[in-house]
Amino acid sequence: MSRANRTFPENNDIMAGLTTKQKKEWAQLLITKEGYTQKDAAAKVEVSAVTMNKWYNEGNWERLKQSMLITRQEQLSRLYMQLDELNTAIMNRATGQRFANSKEADTIAKLAGAIKTMETEASIADVVEVSKRLLNWLRPISHTKAVEMAAVFNDFIKDILKR
């Protein structure tokens, strides 16, 4: 049975409190990280196929899906290499000229911000992944506890999406 044909009883509770922006972020996660089709994600977050297609194209989610294949560590490594290359280019200038112009300074700030974010913050995708792994581990030990924890994770993820 495809995901689009499944019923999602938990949707009623979740959808009631989510803004359009939060639904969009959730849909993006479902498509880029969880492998949902546009149709399935639209059904899950309760938006039209037209809206989903618009979000998908405007957000370049196809490219994001591909970038998910790159690990977090690889992405960090690339950011550090870009930062190092820019700093090296600046330091190779003549004495007295070894400073960043406004465009370079902006790029350095953006790279540093991206690095800090990747090193310190857990993304919604990370939270979902850890939740799934823990629930998969717990289910054979105690199905009842796994069901209870699933509800807790669901509430936690909703809270993160609301921020």
Summary of the structure (lengths in Angstrom):
residues: 163
radius of gyration: 20.5
end to end distance: 33.5
largest distance: 68.3
contacts: 400
relative contact order: 0.10
helix: 74%
strand: 0%
